[in-house]
Amino acid sequence: MSDERILSYKKVSERLGVGRSSLYRYRSEIPDFPKPVRLGPQTRRVGFLASEVEAFIKARPRVTGGPGK
């Protein structure tokens, strides 16, 4: 395994500005959403590769303001 930084669900949700439940929904509904990686062979804990999260953020269109703004 490389020295890639792993982000927790909490850090990814903060980075994206969404709740944890949205991350679960994104995983099933957005094909290019980063896949979680298992943090060890004997654990259920997972995280996300920081580089994949950053690439996902850069690839998404920016939404600014709302209707009429």
Number of C-alpha atoms within 10 A of each C-alpha: 3 4 5 10 10 19 19 15 19 14 15 21 16 12 13 15 10 12 13 15 10 12 19 11 10 14 14 9 10 10 9 12 16 20 14 17 14 13 13 9 7 7 8 9 13 15 19 21 17 17 14 16 19 14 13 14 14 10 10 8 7 7 6 7 6 6 5 4 5
